[in-house]
Amino acid sequence: TTSYKPYHHEFSPEGEKASDADLNPLEKTEINLTEGKRLYEIYCSPCHGKEGNADGTVTIANNHAFPMGAPFSYFTDANLAITEGHMFYITQYGRNSMGSYASQLNPNERWKVIMYVKQMQADYASKNSAAKKEETKDDKKKA
């Protein structure tokens, strides 16, 4: 449903920490992932970039007027470790130069976007893991 429900964590260090335990309530389906991708491309990619590398048009416009750069890629160790609940907290209240998206996307839409971002991260981790296994094999052959 899209009915209004107040967010259950206050804007505070305690609320932010508590958000880590929240799980995405939506089922991971192709429909939800496809809608998450569509919403991501509209609302998130201008800053975060189409592939999540912090290189969107807003980010790079005006000589990086809104500098994000590599540390803000979804694929840093720190960002790979962010939980779904913490991501939801950030979309609720904003973080750094990113404002809240609570008025642009309803909670279900934000969960779909988070589902899509987590899928991008999982795909990245899987590819990276496969590449590291190949490097290890190559290193063993050389030894």
C-alpha positions in Angstrom: 0.0 0.0 0.0 1.0 3.6 -0.3 -0.9 4.9 2.7 1.0 7.3 5.0 2.8 5.7 7.9 5.1 7.7 10.1 8.8 6.6 10.1 9.6 4.8 13.3 13.2 6.1 13.8 13.8 9.6 14.9 16.5 11.8 13.3 19.2 11.2 15.8 22.4 9.1 16.2 20.3 6.6 18.1 17.7 6.5 15.4 20.3 6.1 12.7 22.0 3.2 14.5 18.6 1.5 15.2 17.8 1.7 11.4 20.6 -0.8 10.7 18.4 -3.6 11.8 15.5 -2.8 9.5 14.9 -5.1 6.6 13.3 -4.4 3.3 9.6 -5.5 3.7 9.1 -6.0 0.0 9.6 -9.3 -1.8 12.6 -9.4 -4.2 10.8 -9.8 -7.5 11.7 -8.9 -11.1 8.7 -6.4 -11.0 10.1 -4.7 -7.9 13.7 -4.6 -9.2 12.5 -3.2 -12.6 10.5 -0.5 -10.8 13.4 0.2 -8.5 15.7 0.6 -11.5 13.2 3.0 -13.2 12.9 5.1 -10.1 16.7 5.0 -9.5 17.3 6.3 -13.0 14.9 9.2 -12.4 15.8 10.2 -8.9 19.2 8.9 -8.1 21.3 8.6 -11.2 21.7 12.4 -11.7 24.1 12.3 -8.7 25.0 8.7 -8.1 25.4 7.9 -11.8 23.7 5.3 -14.0 26.0 2.5 -12.7 26.3 3.8 -9.1 29.8 5.2 -9.5 29.1 8.7 -8.1 29.5 10.2 -11.6 26.0 11.5 -12.5 25.4 14.6 -14.6 24.7 16.7 -11.5 27.8 15.4 -9.8 30.2 16.3 -12.7 28.4 19.5 -13.8 30.0 22.9 -13.1 33.4 21.4 -12.4 32.1 19.1 -9.7 29.9 21.7 -7.9 28.5 18.8 -5.9 31.7 16.7 -5.5 31.1 13.1 -4.7 33.9 11.2 -6.4 35.1 7.7 -5.8 34.5 7.6 -2.0 30.8 8.0 -2.6 30.5 5.2 -5.1 28.1 2.4 -4.0 31.1 0.0 -4.4 33.4 1.1 -1.7 33.9 -1.3 1.2 32.0 1.1 3.5 29.1 1.6 1.2 28.9 -2.1 0.4 28.4 -2.7 4.1 25.5 -0.2 4.6 22.4 -2.1 5.5 19.0 -1.7 3.7 17.6 -0.1 6.8 20.4 2.4 7.0 19.8 3.3 3.3 16.2 3.8 4.1 17.1 6.1 7.0 19.3 8.1 4.6 16.5 8.4 2.1 14.2 9.5 4.9 16.4 12.3 6.4 19.1 12.9 3.8 22.9 12.8 4.2 25.6 15.4 3.4 24.5 17.2 0.2 21.7 14.8 -0.5 18.4 15.9 0.9 15.5 13.7 2.0 13.6 11.9 -0.6 10.6 11.2 1.6 8.5 13.8 -0.3 9.6 12.5 -3.7 9.2 8.8 -3.2 6.8 7.0 -0.9 8.2 4.3 1.4 7.5 1.4 -1.0 9.2 3.2 -3.9 12.2 3.9 -1.7 12.4 0.2 -0.7 12.3 -0.7 -4.4 15.2 1.7 -5.2 17.2 0.2 -2.2 16.4 -3.3 -3.5 17.8 -2.3 -6.9 20.9 -0.6 -5.4 21.6 -3.7 -3.3 21.3 -5.8 -6.4 23.8 -3.6 -8.2 26.1 -4.1 -5.2 25.6 -7.8 -5.2 26.4 -8.0 -8.9 29.6 -5.9 -8.3 30.7 -8.1 -5.4 30.1 -11.3 -7.4 32.1 -10.0 -10.4 34.8 -8.8 -8.0 35.0 -12.1 -6.2 35.3 -14.0 -9.6 38.1 -11.6 -10.7 39.9 -12.2 -7.4 39.7 -15.9 -7.8 41.2 -15.6 -11.3 44.0 -13.5 -9.9 44.7 -16.1 -7.2 44.8 -18.9 -9.8 47.2 -16.9 -11.9 49.4 -16.2 -8.9 49.5 -19.9 -8.0 50.5 -20.7 -11.6 53.4 -18.2 -11.5 54.6 -19.6 -8.2 
